Amino acid sequence: LSSWRTNGCSIAQPLKNNHRHFSTAAAPLGSNEEFPSLLIKRDSIEASGAFAEATATYLDPDPTNVQDLANLMEKTQTGIVAHYYMDVELQGVLTAVKQSYENIGVADSLKMGDMAVDMARRGAKQIICLGVDFMAESVQAILHKNGFEHVPVYRADQRKIGCSLAESAEQDVYRAWLQKESEGNAALHVIYINTSLETKAVSSSMVPTITCTSSNVLQTLLQSSAQIGPNLKVLYGPDTYMGQNLQRLLQVVSESWDDERIARELHPMHNQASIQHLRSNLKVFPSGNCVVHHMFGASVVDTVQRHYDDCYVTAHLEVPGEMFEVAMIKSLTDDGVVGSTSNILNFIQRKVQEEADSKTSTDTSRLRFILGTEAGMVTSIVKSVQEILKATDQSKNIDAEIIFPVAAEAVTSTGESDDALKLVPGVSGGEGCSTAGGCATCPYMKMNDLDSVMDLLTMIDEGNKEPQLQKHLPPDRLSGRSIGDKSATDLGYEAILCMRSFMKEQRIPEDLCERVVQGQQ
């Protein structure tokens, strides 16, 4: 485990001159357990399996769709921010439009807000947020905090766009857990960014709270315990898998690293004893998970281990412990990574770039990656990998295969005509998952589609659709509300400001530390 301070939760230790060369032969065909995959070449993409074929269809978007979207965005001066997990068709079109129109950004949930602010500064009159409701709510709050109250944020769908993880923290059981675990303790609540402002506000009113991302959560835990002391009790929620994975990671470090390595590679103020204290004092909410990452369980891992042992393995911190364990073990030899979507993307980019820099033979090298997260981010992966390959000497033949650990049951027929695409990600129940192995896509994210965006832009262009546009605004659960003597909106944003301060100064804000200590008295 290394590079924590710069790579968030990426636990790969760089090994110089350790480049893996894979055979050009793909995984054996004819196996019922073969996962679908995309083979990324310099100038083309090859799909294997129905799920991958459905995904690949949209990576080269229809030029008419690209032009229509570009024209409407420019005419209405609209910016669009989208999450990595967005619908693949929509991402493909957005990526193409971005080549000629600046106000488009695809990122993780935290960066989406910063991108929206930059677009507003460049003159965007409104922002369309392509994600789930709490993301639109956060983007709006960040715009308001930066003086752009006049710039509306619209969602692509009028209906509620939920999130199983965020909603798990909106229940009474979460508040009861916070109250029980914090009583009489010097407690700090570390809450995942992927929650609503209302959840953050209510939590902050009960327990000193700081937001985290999957990239900075480990450093948040380490720094808070270093500043406040070994008696600090950390309450992490609502993502149960991520919390359990962090517990497991701290256990591995405390048992296998000496003090010198911990100080050098993890945190200068920690040693074996302090890591053991942190592990013992880290309490995880037991009942929260993401429907997408929930399905990367034992059956998927069994197939990965039996048929894909030669692959690099990537896993989001939200996946179940079995998948996390495989990626963590792989990371010890720089053959895997666990972390955020950005960590995963950076790992794949680095591996391809290393191969491009070191390769001397003309034989084809194939780098194979298990994608242990939502399949929507493959659009960004394809774009990044092809940029590297196109910048590489043509005598160096390098392919990158992205493997989706999802069973055949995770695709379903659309029931459309023979001329239409028949297979799309998801199962008939609409969950986007299969208990037989893997979860391909987020059903909530896919409520954002190209037709919805075009309809929304058309309404904005017509200029007389205000009642309809009002239905596309983010949830307004905090406006005019107070909790104690504080504005609920300000209280909800307070935890985010604490995180931003930590990211800038690499220290937990002193006033937050003081409130933690006072809670014990």
Secondary structure as the mmCIF struct_conf table of DSSP 4:
data_model
#
loop_
_struct_conf.conf_type_id
_struct_conf.id
_struct_conf.beg_label_comp_id
_struct_conf.beg_label_asym_id
_struct_conf.beg_label_seq_id
_struct_conf.end_label_comp_id
_struct_conf.end_label_asym_id
_struct_conf.end_label_seq_id
HELX_RH_AL_P HELX_RH_AL_P1 TRP A 4 ASN A 7
TURN_TY1_P TURN_TY1_P1 GLY A 8 CYS A 9
TURN_TY1_P TURN_TY1_P2 LYS A 16 ASN A 17
BEND BEND1 THR A 24 THR A 24
BEND BEND2 ALA A 27 ALA A 27
HELX_LH_PP_P HELX_LH_PP_P1 PRO A 28 PRO A 28
TURN_TY1_P TURN_TY1_P3 LEU A 29 GLY A 30
TURN_TY1_P TURN_TY1_P4 ASN A 32 GLU A 33
HELX_LH_PP_P HELX_LH_PP_P2 GLU A 34 PRO A 36
STRN STRN1 SER A 37 ILE A 40
BEND BEND3 ARG A 42 ASP A 43
STRN STRN2 ILE A 45 SER A 48
BEND BEND4 GLY A 49 GLY A 49
HELX_RH_AL_P HELX_RH_AL_P2 ALA A 50 ALA A 56
TURN_TY1_P TURN_TY1_P5 THR A 57 LEU A 59
BEND BEND5 ASP A 60 ASP A 60
HELX_RH_AL_P HELX_RH_AL_P3 PRO A 63 THR A 76
TURN_TY1_P TURN_TY1_P6 GLN A 77 GLN A 77
STRN STRN3 THR A 78 HIS A 83
TURN_TY1_P TURN_TY1_P7 TYR A 84 TYR A 85
BEND BEND6 MET A 86 MET A 86
HELX_RH_AL_P HELX_RH_AL_P4 VAL A 88 VAL A 97
TURN_TY1_P TURN_TY1_P8 LYS A 98 SER A 100
BEND BEND7 GLU A 102 GLU A 102
STRN STRN4 ILE A 104 ALA A 107
HELX_RH_AL_P HELX_RH_AL_P5 SER A 109 ARG A 121
TURN_TY1_P TURN_TY1_P9 ARG A 122 GLY A 123
BEND BEND8 LYS A 125 LYS A 125
STRN STRN5 GLN A 126 LEU A 130
BEND BEND9 GLY A 131 GLY A 131
HELX_RH_AL_P HELX_RH_AL_P6 ASP A 133 LYS A 145
TURN_TY1_P TURN_TY1_P10 ASN A 146 GLY A 147
TURN_TY1_P TURN_TY1_P11 GLU A 149 HIS A 150
BEND BEND10 VAL A 151 VAL A 151
STRN STRN6 VAL A 153 ARG A 155
BEND BEND11 ALA A 156 ALA A 156
BEND BEND12 GLN A 158 ARG A 159
HELX_RH_AL_P HELX_RH_AL_P7 SER A 164 SER A 168
TURN_TY1_P TURN_TY1_P12 ALA A 169 ALA A 169
BEND BEND13 GLU A 170 GLN A 171
HELX_RH_AL_P HELX_RH_AL_P8 ASP A 172 SER A 182
TURN_TY1_P TURN_TY1_P13 GLU A 183 GLY A 184
BEND BEND14 ASN A 185 ASN A 185
STRN STRN7 ALA A 187 TYR A 192
BEND BEND15 ILE A 193 THR A 195
HELX_RH_AL_P HELX_RH_AL_P9 LEU A 197 MET A 206
BEND BEND16 VAL A 207 VAL A 207
STRN STRN8 THR A 209 CYS A 212
TURN_TY1_P TURN_TY1_P14 SER A 214 ASN A 216
HELX_RH_AL_P HELX_RH_AL_P10 VAL A 217 ILE A 228
TURN_TY1_P TURN_TY1_P15 PRO A 230 ASN A 231
STRN STRN9 LYS A 233 GLY A 237
BEND BEND17 PRO A 238 PRO A 238
HELX_RH_AL_P HELX_RH_AL_P11 THR A 240 SER A 256
HELX_RH_AL_P HELX_RH_AL_P12 ASP A 259 ARG A 261
HELX_RH_PI_P HELX_RH_PI_P1 ILE A 262 LEU A 266
TURN_TY1_P TURN_TY1_P16 PRO A 268 MET A 269
HELX_RH_AL_P HELX_RH_AL_P13 GLN A 272 ASN A 281
STRN STRN10 LEU A 282 VAL A 284
BEND BEND18 PRO A 286 SER A 287
TURN_TY1_P TURN_TY1_P17 VAL A 291 VAL A 292
HELX_RH_3T_P HELX_RH_3T_P1 HIS A 293 MET A 295
BEND BEND19 GLY A 297 GLY A 297
HELX_RH_AL_P HELX_RH_AL_P14 ALA A 298 HIS A 307
TURN_TY1_P TURN_TY1_P18 ASP A 309 ASP A 310
BEND BEND20 CYS A 311 CYS A 311
STRN STRN11 TYR A 312 HIS A 316
TURN_TY1_P TURN_TY1_P19 LEU A 317 GLU A 318
BEND BEND21 VAL A 319 VAL A 319
HELX_RH_AL_P HELX_RH_AL_P15 GLY A 321 SER A 331
TURN_TY1_P TURN_TY1_P20 LEU A 332 ASP A 334
BEND BEND22 ASP A 335 ASP A 335
STRN STRN12 GLY A 336 GLY A 339
HELX_RH_AL_P HELX_RH_AL_P16 THR A 341 SER A 358
BEND BEND23 SER A 361 ASP A 363
STRN STRN13 SER A 365 GLY A 372
BEND BEND24 THR A 373 THR A 373
HELX_RH_3T_P HELX_RH_3T_P2 ALA A 375 MET A 377
HELX_RH_AL_P HELX_RH_AL_P17 VAL A 378 LYS A 390
TURN_TY1_P TURN_TY1_P21 ALA A 391 ALA A 391
BEND BEND25 THR A 392 THR A 392
TURN_TY1_P TURN_TY1_P22 GLN A 394 SER A 395
BEND BEND26 LYS A 396 LYS A 396
STRN STRN14 ILE A 398 ILE A 403
HELX_RH_3T_P HELX_RH_3T_P3 ALA A 408 ALA A 410
STRN STRN15 VAL A 411 SER A 413
TURN_TY1_P TURN_TY1_P23 ASP A 418 ASP A 419
BEND BEND27 ALA A 420 ALA A 420
STRN STRN16 LEU A 423 PRO A 425
BEND BEND28 GLY A 426 GLY A 426
TURN_TY1_P TURN_TY1_P24 SER A 428 GLY A 429
BEND BEND29 GLY A 430 GLY A 432
STRN STRN17 CYS A 433 CYS A 433
TURN_TY1_P TURN_TY1_P25 THR A 435 ALA A 436
BEND BEND30 GLY A 437 GLY A 437
STRN STRN18 CYS A 439 CYS A 439
TURN_TY1_P TURN_TY1_P26 PRO A 443 TYR A 444
HELX_RH_3T_P HELX_RH_3T_P4 MET A 445 MET A 447
HELX_RH_AL_P HELX_RH_AL_P18 LEU A 450 GLU A 462
BEND BEND31 GLY A 463 GLY A 463
HELX_RH_AL_P HELX_RH_AL_P19 GLU A 466 GLN A 470
TURN_TY1_P TURN_TY1_P27 LYS A 471 HIS A 472
BEND BEND32 LEU A 473 LEU A 473
HELX_LH_PP_P HELX_LH_PP_P3 PRO A 474 PRO A 475
BEND BEND33 ARG A 477 LEU A 478
TURN_TY1_P TURN_TY1_P28 SER A 479 GLY A 480
STRN STRN19 SER A 482 ILE A 483
TURN_TY1_P TURN_TY1_P29 GLY A 484 ASP A 485
STRN STRN20 LYS A 486 SER A 487
HELX_RH_AL_P HELX_RH_AL_P20 ALA A 488 GLU A 505
BEND BEND34 GLN A 506 ARG A 507
HELX_RH_AL_P HELX_RH_AL_P21 GLU A 510 GLN A 518
TURN_TY1_P TURN_TY1_P30 GLY A 519 GLN A 520
#
